[in-house]
Amino acid sequence: MFRRLLVANRGEVAVRIARAARELGCSPVGVVSTADQGAAWTRVFDEVVCIGPAPPAESYLQAERLVQAALQTHASAIHPGWGFLAEDRRFARLCRQHGVNFIGPPTSVMALLGVKSPAKAAMRAGGLDVIPGSDGPIADVEGALACAQEAGYPVLLKADYGGGGRGMRLATNEAELREVFGAAQAEARSAFGSDSVYLERYLTAGRHIEVQLLADGLGAGVHLGERECSVQRKHQKLIEESPSPALNDEERSALGARAVDAALSVGYENAGTMEFLRTPAGELFFMEVNARLQVEHPVTEMVSGVDVAQKQIEVAAGRALGLQQEDIRLQGHAIECRINAEDPEANFRPAPGRIETFEIPTDRGPGRVRIDTHIEAGETIPPYYDSLIAKIIVHADSRDAAIETMRNALSASRIEGVPTTVPLHLAVLASDEFGTGDYDTGSIPGWSS
């Protein structure tokens, strides 16, 4: 096991990884920008290194400074968390060139899965169905028109190197496709440094379902069930749950097995998430692989009893996974709500500022409540970073009991000083659509603003 591990991230994910490292007997080292110096969350580390000014481009995205921080603190491994450089194969390669273990997949696998078109081709070869569309990047609008004619309208243009909804453009007919093609390329170039785009048929009323995977470097792999992530706004997840109310046990088992086989077919190692779109007819199409720890991983931990962050570290240290599929016992139901410092009544405008009161109870059953956060009362949320301030995760014997537990915890929470998304979550949980499990990515159930 590593003696020291550097967490190349900030906030809630940094706290989560530090806890996992310490539980494995590994000393956690943190990094901060000048804006984060002295923040309460930095106290979880044994040592903290300042890596630059507040803007991410001058601190948390500075790969060389992160590697230098690991070397000067004698950390033999770097955990990238999520966001920032978590899926940057150049960062992973830089770590390994300097003798620092990068906690994630091999760089060759990251390179393959980090570009959507090659990833789709690899997963198709691995036995998965993919959404009808182009076989690779589309060079010009005429190529897009020909592909759309074959796939059928409506269609989506997507950035090949993209994610998070950036670089996407919807077209319902030929005229619209001609109009948006250049804009999609321009946004892709601005956001990801490449104007490469591909095309897919746009599937309406779909559900976003993802499978949590774990694999070691010895050819072993398992899945830890699936997560339902269809409550979204502009492709950003708001609420996740496991298991998905859209799948039965047979479908769940088959999907997980296919995802494991496809991942192992490309030599996947460490933790990863395979994302699928489920159509109203029950078809499951591969979308992408997130080659990192996911924000919503606690949902899986609650139903599986497996610490995903610890397994990441152990596998990176060369240990065998130590799990067979028959060892995985998924029990009960879990739900996660992401609490952001945003005003949902004002088009989800980010709301940095001072947290005056921060109280989220954990004793509001019938299920149990877990809080993952880096915030304390009196802390100030800087304007430079993601607005996530806490995740509330609940687990109960049934879905109804999990919903009740989450509503109880949210209703009793007091977060004052900045607006948050708590009212949004309460509205979703109270809606008929969410209560019956009959919802999709097309709208936020129970919320019209």
Secondary structure, DSSP 8 states (H G I E B T S, - for coil): --SEEEE---HHHHHHHHHHHHHTT-EEEEEEEGGGTT-GGGGGSSEEEEEE-SSGGGTTT-HHHHHHHHHHTT--EEE--SSTTTT-HHHHHHHHHTT-EESSS-HHHHHHHTSHHHHHHHHHHTT--B-SB-SS---SHHHHHHHHHHH-SSEEEEETT--TTTT-EEESSHHHHHHHHHHHHHHHHHHHS---EEEEE--TT-EEEEEEEEE-TTS-EEEEEEEEEEEEETTEEEEEEES-TT--HHHHHHHHHHHHHHHHHTT--EEEEEEEEE-TT--EEEEEEE-S--TTHHHHHHHH---HHHHHHHHHTT------GGG----SEEEEEEEESEEGGGTTEE--EE--EEE--S---SSEEEEEE---TT-EE-TTS--EEEEEEEEESSHHHHHHHHHHHHHT-EEESS--SHHHHHHHHHSHHHHHT---TTS-TT---
